[in-house]
């Protein structure tokens, strides 16, 4: 069996180094990404999805931590014939 590909709309929370090197907490709402991750924990481990989300929140400052804290929408948009369902646990833990 093949792995499904999902389209996610999510909310994120992240810390940036602000002025005077104090970390500041920010939130991003209604960001989107495409991933094979099935749930929020797996989505936080998926580096390609996190990089897509980081590119949507802005360029200023150094991002120290980045987490998805709310999944608003998840749609199945396709199936990957390259990745097998048996290999999912090895990849996303």
N, CA, C and O atoms as a GROMACS GRO file, in nm:
protein
  372
    1UNK      N    1   0.083  -0.118   0.000
    1UNK     CA    2   0.000   0.000   0.000
    1UNK      C    3   0.088   0.125   0.000
    1UNK      O    4   0.200   0.122   0.051
    2UNK      N    5   0.039   0.233  -0.056
    2UNK     CA    6   0.116   0.357  -0.071
    2UNK      C    7   0.078   0.459   0.036
    2UNK      O    8  -0.030   0.451   0.095
    3UNK      N    9   0.167   0.555   0.058
    3UNK     CA   10   0.141   0.660   0.157
    3UNK      C   11   0.060   0.773   0.095
    3UNK      O   12   0.080   0.809  -0.021
    4UNK      N   13  -0.031   0.826   0.175
    4UNK     CA   14  -0.112   0.938   0.129
    4UNK      C   15  -0.037   1.070   0.148
    4UNK      O   16   0.048   1.081   0.237
    5UNK      N   17  -0.068   1.167   0.065
    5UNK     CA   18  -0.010   1.301   0.075
    5UNK      C   19  -0.121   1.394   0.121
    5UNK      O   20  -0.232   1.392   0.066
    6UNK      N   21  -0.091   1.477   0.223
    6UNK     CA   22  -0.192   1.563   0.285
    6UNK      C   23  -0.158   1.710   0.264
    6UNK      O   24  -0.042   1.749   0.258
    7UNK      N   25  -0.263   1.790   0.254
    7UNK     CA   26  -0.253   1.936   0.254
    7UNK      C   27  -0.300   1.982   0.392
    7UNK      O   28  -0.412   1.951   0.433
    8UNK      N   29  -0.215   2.056   0.463
    8UNK     CA   30  -0.246   2.102   0.598
    8UNK      C   31  -0.261   2.253   0.603
    8UNK      O   32  -0.187   2.326   0.536
    9UNK      N   33  -0.357   2.300   0.682
    9UNK     CA   34  -0.365   2.440   0.725
    9UNK      C   35  -0.343   2.438   0.876
    9UNK      O   36  -0.418   2.373   0.948
   10UNK      N   37  -0.239   2.508   0.924
   10UNK     CA   38  -0.197   2.497   1.063
   10UNK      C   39  -0.170   2.634   1.125
   10UNK      O   40  -0.156   2.734   1.056
   11UNK      N   41  -0.163   2.634   1.259
   11UNK     CA   42  -0.116   2.748   1.337
   11UNK      C   43   0.016   2.707   1.400
   11UNK      O   44   0.032   2.592   1.442
   12UNK      N   45   0.112   2.800   1.407
   12UNK     CA   46   0.244   2.770   1.462
   12UNK      C   47   0.279   2.868   1.572
   12UNK      O   48   0.224   2.978   1.580
   13UNK      N   49   0.372   2.828   1.656
   13UNK     CA   50   0.432   2.915   1.756
   13UNK      C   51   0.582   2.902   1.742
   13UNK      O   52   0.634   2.792   1.723
   14UNK      N   53   0.653   3.015   1.750
   14UNK     CA   54   0.799   3.011   1.733
   14UNK      C   55   0.864   3.122   1.813
   14UNK      O   56   0.802   3.224   1.845
   15UNK      N   57   0.991   3.100   1.845
   15UNK     CA   58   1.071   3.199   1.918
   15UNK      C   59   1.178   3.254   1.827
   15UNK      O   60   1.242   3.180   1.752
   16UNK      N   61   1.196   3.385   1.834
   16UNK     CA   62   1.302   3.452   1.760
   16UNK      C   63   1.389   3.528   1.859
   16UNK      O   64   1.343   3.569   1.965
   17UNK      N   65   1.514   3.545   1.822
   17UNK     CA   66   1.599   3.635   1.899
   17UNK      C   67   1.558   3.777   1.864
   17UNK      O   68   1.561   3.817   1.748
   18UNK      N   69   1.519   3.851   1.965
   18UNK     CA   70   1.480   3.990   1.943
   18UNK      C   71   1.597   4.083   1.971
   18UNK      O   72   1.713   4.043   1.972
   19UNK      N   73   1.564   4.206   1.993
   19UNK     CA   74   1.667   4.302   2.031
   19UNK      C   75   1.724   4.264   2.166
   19UNK      O   76   1.657   4.203   2.249
   20UNK      N   77   1.844   4.299   2.186
   20UNK     CA   78   1.914   4.273   2.312
   20UNK      C   79   1.922   4.125   2.344
   20UNK      O   80   1.939   4.087   2.460
   21UNK      N   81   1.908   4.041   2.242
   21UNK     CA   82   1.924   3.895   2.250
   21UNK      C   83   1.825   3.827   2.343
   21UNK      O   84   1.853   3.718   2.392
   22UNK      N   85   1.711   3.890   2.369
   22UNK     CA   86   1.606   3.826   2.447
   22UNK      C   87   1.512   3.753   2.352
   22UNK      O   88   1.472   3.809   2.250
   23UNK      N   89   1.477   3.627   2.383
   23UNK     CA   90   1.385   3.556   2.294
   23UNK      C   91   1.243   3.612   2.304
   23UNK      O   92   1.194   3.641   2.413
   24UNK      N   93   1.180   3.624   2.190
   24UNK     CA   94   1.042   3.673   2.184
   24UNK      C   95   0.956   3.565   2.119
   24UNK      O   96   0.999   3.499   2.025
   25UNK      N   97   0.833   3.548   2.168
   25UNK     CA   98   0.743   3.444   2.119
   25UNK      C   99   0.645   3.506   2.021
   25UNK      O  100   0.586   3.610   2.047
   26UNK      N  101   0.629   3.440   1.907
   26UNK     CA  102   0.537   3.484   1.802
   26UNK      C  103   0.446   3.368   1.764
   26UNK      O  104   0.477   3.252   1.789
   27UNK      N  105   0.333   3.401   1.703
   27UNK     CA  106   0.242   3.300   1.650
   27UNK      C  107   0.212   3.330   1.504
   27UNK      O  108   0.203   3.445   1.463
   28UNK      N  109   0.197   3.224   1.428
   28UNK     CA  110   0.157   3.236   1.288
   28UNK      C  111   0.027   3.160   1.268
   28UNK      O  112   0.013   3.046   1.314
   29UNK      N  113  -0.068   3.221   1.199
   29UNK     CA  114  -0.199   3.161   1.180
   29UNK      C  115  -0.225   3.133   1.033
   29UNK      O  116  -0.180   3.206   0.945
   30UNK      N  117  -0.299   3.026   1.009
   30UNK     CA  118  -0.346   2.987   0.875
   30UNK      C  119  -0.232   2.970   0.775
   30UNK      O  120  -0.239   3.019   0.662
   31UNK      N  121  -0.127   2.903   0.818
   31UNK     CA  122  -0.017   2.870   0.728
   31UNK      C  123  -0.047   2.734   0.664
   31UNK      O  124  -0.122   2.654   0.721
   32UNK      N  125   0.011   2.709   0.548
   32UNK     CA  126  -0.019   2.584   0.477
   32UNK      C  127   0.109   2.510   0.443
   32UNK      O  128   0.215   2.571   0.424
   33UNK      N  129   0.097   2.380   0.434
   33UNK     CA  130   0.208   2.295   0.393
   33UNK      C  131   0.153   2.165   0.335
   33UNK      O  132   0.037   2.130   0.356
   34UNK      N  133   0.238   2.096   0.262
   34UNK     CA  134   0.204   1.966   0.205
   34UNK      C  135   0.303   1.864   0.261
   34UNK      O  136   0.424   1.887   0.257
   35UNK      N  137   0.252   1.753   0.313
   35UNK     CA  138   0.339   1.654   0.376
   35UNK      C  139   0.273   1.517   0.374
   35UNK      O  140   0.153   1.504   0.352
   36UNK      N  141   0.354   1.415   0.399
   36UNK     CA  142   0.303   1.279   0.415
   36UNK      C  143   0.278   1.245   0.561
   36UNK      O  144   0.233   1.134   0.592
   37UNK      N  145   0.306   1.337   0.653
   37UNK     CA  146   0.284   1.314   0.796
   37UNK      C  147   0.135   1.299   0.824
   37UNK      O  148   0.052   1.369   0.766
   38UNK      N  149   0.101   1.206   0.915
   38UNK     CA  150  -0.039   1.176   0.940
   38UNK      C  151  -0.098   1.254   1.057
   38UNK      O  152  -0.220   1.269   1.064
   39UNK      N  153  -0.016   1.304   1.148
   39UNK     CA  154  -0.068   1.376   1.263
   39UNK      C  155   0.026   1.491   1.300
   39UNK      O  156   0.128   1.512   1.235
   40UNK      N  157  -0.010   1.566   1.406
   40UNK     CA  158   0.066   1.685   1.443
   40UNK      C  159   0.206   1.650   1.493
   40UNK      O  160   0.301   1.722   1.463
   41UNK      N  161   0.221   1.543   1.568
   41UNK     CA  162   0.353   1.504   1.618
   41UNK      C  163   0.446   1.468   1.502
   41UNK      O  164   0.563   1.507   1.502
   42UNK      N  165   0.396   1.396   1.406
   42UNK     CA  166   0.477   1.361   1.289
   42UNK      C  167   0.507   1.484   1.204
   42UNK      O  168   0.614   1.493   1.143
   43UNK      N  169   0.413   1.577   1.198
   43UNK     CA  170   0.433   1.700   1.122
   43UNK      C  171   0.546   1.783   1.184
   43UNK      O  172   0.623   1.847   1.112
   44UNK      N  173   0.555   1.784   1.316
   44UNK     CA  174   0.663   1.858   1.383
   44UNK      C  175   0.800   1.793   1.360
   44UNK      O  176   0.902   1.860   1.373
   45UNK      N  177   0.804   1.665   1.328
   45UNK     CA  178   0.930   1.595   1.299
   45UNK      C  179   0.971   1.603   1.153
   45UNK      O  180   1.086   1.572   1.120
   46UNK      N  181   0.882   1.643   1.066
   46UNK     CA  182   0.906   1.646   0.922
   46UNK      C  183   0.980   1.775   0.886
   46UNK      O  184   0.921   1.883   0.887
   47UNK      N  185   1.108   1.764   0.854
   47UNK     CA  186   1.191   1.883   0.830
   47UNK      C  187   1.148   1.960   0.706
   47UNK      O  188   1.156   2.083   0.705
   48UNK      N  189   1.103   1.892   0.602
   48UNK     CA  190   1.062   1.964   0.481
   48UNK      C  191   0.936   2.046   0.506
   48UNK      O  192   0.924   2.157   0.454
   49UNK      N  193   0.842   1.994   0.584
   49UNK     CA  194   0.720   2.069   0.616
   49UNK      C  195   0.752   2.189   0.705
   49UNK      O  196   0.696   2.296   0.686
   50UNK      N  197   0.841   2.171   0.801
   50UNK     CA  198   0.880   2.281   0.890
   50UNK      C  199   0.950   2.391   0.810
   50UNK      O  200   0.927   2.509   0.836
   51UNK      N  201   1.035   2.355   0.716
   51UNK     CA  202   1.103   2.455   0.634
   51UNK      C  203   1.004   2.532   0.547
   51UNK      O  204   1.019   2.653   0.527
   52UNK      N  205   0.901   2.464   0.495
   52UNK     CA  206   0.797   2.533   0.418
   52UNK      C  207   0.723   2.634   0.505
   52UNK      O  208   0.694   2.745   0.461
   53UNK      N  209   0.693   2.594   0.629
   53UNK     CA  210   0.621   2.684   0.720
   53UNK      C  211   0.709   2.801   0.763
   53UNK      O  212   0.660   2.914   0.774
   54UNK      N  213   0.838   2.776   0.788
   54UNK     CA  214   0.928   2.884   0.828
   54UNK      C  215   0.939   2.989   0.719
   54UNK      O  216   0.953   3.108   0.750
   55UNK      N  217   0.934   2.949   0.594
   55UNK     CA  218   0.945   3.045   0.485
   55UNK      C  219   0.824   3.138   0.478
   55UNK      O  220   0.831   3.243   0.414
   56UNK      N  221   0.713   3.102   0.542
   56UNK     CA  222   0.592   3.183   0.538
   56UNK      C  223   0.581   3.284   0.652
   56UNK      O  224   0.496   3.372   0.646
   57UNK      N  225   0.665   3.272   0.755
   57UNK     CA  226   0.649   3.359   0.873
   57UNK      C  227   0.735   3.484   0.870
   57UNK      O  228   0.718   3.570   0.957
   58UNK      N  229   0.825   3.498   0.775
   58UNK     CA  230   0.904   3.620   0.767
   58UNK      C  231   1.052   3.592   0.778
   58UNK      O  232   1.093   3.482   0.818
   59UNK      N  233   1.131   3.691   0.744
   59UNK     CA  234   1.274   3.671   0.733
   59UNK      C  235   1.354   3.729   0.848
   59UNK      O  236   1.466   3.685   0.872
   60UNK      N  237   1.302   3.826   0.920
   60UNK     CA  238   1.382   3.896   1.021
   60UNK      C  239   1.413   3.813   1.143
   60UNK      O  240   1.325   3.745   1.195
   61UNK      N  241   1.536   3.817   1.188
   61UNK     CA  242   1.575   3.749   1.312
   61UNK      C  243   1.607   3.603   1.292
   61UNK      O  244   1.582   3.545   1.186
   62UNK      N  245   1.663   3.545   1.395
   62UNK     CA  246   1.699   3.404   1.396
   62UNK      C  247   1.591   3.326   1.468
   62UNK      O  248   1.562   3.354   1.585
   63UNK      N  249   1.532   3.228   1.403
   63UNK     CA  250   1.428   3.145   1.464
   63UNK      C  251   1.496   3.039   1.550
   63UNK      O  252   1.577   2.961   1.501
   64UNK      N  253   1.461   3.038   1.680
   64UNK     CA  254   1.524   2.944   1.773
   64UNK      C  255   1.442   2.814   1.785
   64UNK      O  256   1.499   2.705   1.774
   65UNK      N  257   1.312   2.825   1.807
   65UNK     CA  258   1.225   2.707   1.814
   65UNK      C  259   1.106   2.731   1.721
   65UNK      O  260   1.068   2.845   1.695
   66UNK      N  261   1.048   2.621   1.673
   66UNK     CA  262   0.937   2.630   1.578
   66UNK      C  263   0.851   2.507   1.595
   66UNK      O  264   0.900   2.395   1.578
   67UNK      N  265   0.724   2.525   1.628
   67UNK     CA  266   0.633   2.412   1.650
   67UNK      C  267   0.495   2.439   1.593
   67UNK      O  268   0.446   2.552   1.597
   68UNK      N  269   0.433   2.336   1.540
   68UNK     CA  270   0.292   2.340   1.501
   68UNK      C  271   0.212   2.311   1.627
   68UNK      O  272   0.236   2.211   1.694
   69UNK      N  273   0.116   2.400   1.660
   69UNK     CA  274   0.037   2.375   1.781
   69UNK      C  275  -0.111   2.351   1.753
   69UNK      O  276  -0.185   2.313   1.844
   70UNK      N  277  -0.155   2.372   1.630
   70UNK     CA  278  -0.295   2.350   1.598
   70UNK      C  279  -0.308   2.314   1.450
   70UNK      O  280  -0.258   2.386   1.364
   71UNK      N  281  -0.373   2.202   1.423
   71UNK     CA  282  -0.403   2.164   1.284
   71UNK      C  283  -0.548   2.200   1.258
   71UNK      O  284  -0.639   2.142   1.318
   72UNK      N  285  -0.570   2.297   1.170
   72UNK     CA  286  -0.706   2.342   1.140
   72UNK      C  287  -0.774   2.256   1.034
   72UNK      O  288  -0.894   2.230   1.040
   73UNK      N  289  -0.695   2.214   0.937
   73UNK     CA  290  -0.754   2.140   0.825
   73UNK      C  291  -0.652   2.041   0.771
   73UNK      O  292  -0.533   2.070   0.762
   74UNK      N  293  -0.701   1.924   0.735
   74UNK     CA  294  -0.617   1.823   0.671
   74UNK      C  295  -0.697   1.759   0.559
   74UNK      O  296  -0.802   1.700   0.583
   75UNK      N  297  -0.646   1.770   0.436
   75UNK     CA  298  -0.712   1.710   0.320
   75UNK      C  299  -0.616   1.612   0.254
   75UNK      O  300  -0.496   1.638   0.246
   76UNK      N  301  -0.668   1.502   0.208
   76UNK     CA  302  -0.589   1.410   0.128
   76UNK      C  303  -0.591   1.461  -0.016
   76UNK      O  304  -0.696   1.477  -0.077
   77UNK      N  305  -0.470   1.485  -0.070
   77UNK     CA  306  -0.464   1.538  -0.206
   77UNK      C  307  -0.405   1.439  -0.305
   77UNK      O  308  -0.408   1.462  -0.426
   78UNK      N  309  -0.352   1.327  -0.256
   78UNK     CA  310  -0.296   1.229  -0.348
   78UNK      C  311  -0.231   1.114  -0.275
   78UNK      O  312  -0.238   1.103  -0.153
   79UNK      N  313  -0.169   1.028  -0.354
   79UNK     CA  314  -0.100   0.911  -0.302
   79UNK      C  315   0.037   0.904  -0.365
   79UNK      O  316   0.053   0.924  -0.485
   80UNK      N  317   0.137   0.875  -0.283
   80UNK     CA  318   0.273   0.863  -0.332
   80UNK      C  319   0.301   0.718  -0.368
   80UNK      O  320   0.291   0.629  -0.283
   81UNK      N  321   0.335   0.693  -0.492
   81UNK     CA  322   0.365   0.555  -0.532
   81UNK      C  323   0.509   0.519  -0.499
   81UNK      O  324   0.547   0.402  -0.507
   82UNK      N  325   0.590   0.618  -0.462
   82UNK     CA  326   0.731   0.593  -0.429
   82UNK      C  327   0.747   0.542  -0.286
   82UNK      O  328   0.827   0.452  -0.261
   83UNK      N  329   0.672   0.598  -0.191
   83UNK     CA  330   0.685   0.563  -0.050
   83UNK      C  331   0.581   0.459  -0.011
   83UNK      O  332   0.463   0.473  -0.045
   84UNK      N  333   0.624   0.356   0.059
   84UNK     CA  334   0.534   0.248   0.102
   84UNK      C  335   0.486   0.275   0.244
   84UNK      O  336   0.556   0.337   0.324
   85UNK      N  337   0.366   0.227   0.275
   85UNK     CA  338   0.307   0.245   0.409
   85UNK      C  339   0.389   0.174   0.516
   85UNK      O  340   0.392   0.220   0.631
   86UNK      N  341   0.454   0.065   0.482
   86UNK     CA  342   0.534  -0.010   0.579
   86UNK      C  343   0.655   0.070   0.627
   86UNK      O  344   0.705   0.047   0.737
   87UNK      N  345   0.704   0.164   0.546
   87UNK     CA  346   0.821   0.243   0.581
   87UNK      C  347   0.788   0.370   0.659
   87UNK      O  348   0.879   0.445   0.695
   88UNK      N  349   0.659   0.394   0.687
   88UNK     CA  350   0.617   0.517   0.754
   88UNK      C  351   0.679   0.527   0.895
   88UNK      O  352   0.730   0.633   0.932
   89UNK      N  353   0.674   0.421   0.971
   89UNK     CA  354   0.727   0.424   1.109
   89UNK      C  355   0.877   0.447   1.112
   89UNK      O  356   0.927   0.510   1.204
   90UNK      N  357   0.949   0.397   1.015
   90UNK     CA  358   1.094   0.421   1.009
   90UNK      C  359   1.124   0.568   0.981
   90UNK      O  360   1.224   0.622   1.029
   91UNK      N  361   1.039   0.632   0.905
   91UNK     CA  362   1.064   0.770   0.864
   91UNK      C  363   1.015   0.872   0.965
   91UNK      O  364   1.086   0.968   0.995
   92UNK      N  365   0.895   0.853   1.019
   92UNK     CA  366   0.836   0.951   1.109
   92UNK      C  367   0.835   0.906   1.255
   92UNK      O  368   0.791   0.981   1.342
   93UNK      N  369   0.881   0.789   1.282
   93UNK     CA  370   0.899   0.741   1.419
   93UNK      C  371   0.773   0.717   1.491
   93UNK      O  372   0.775   0.676   1.607
   0.00000   0.00000   0.00000
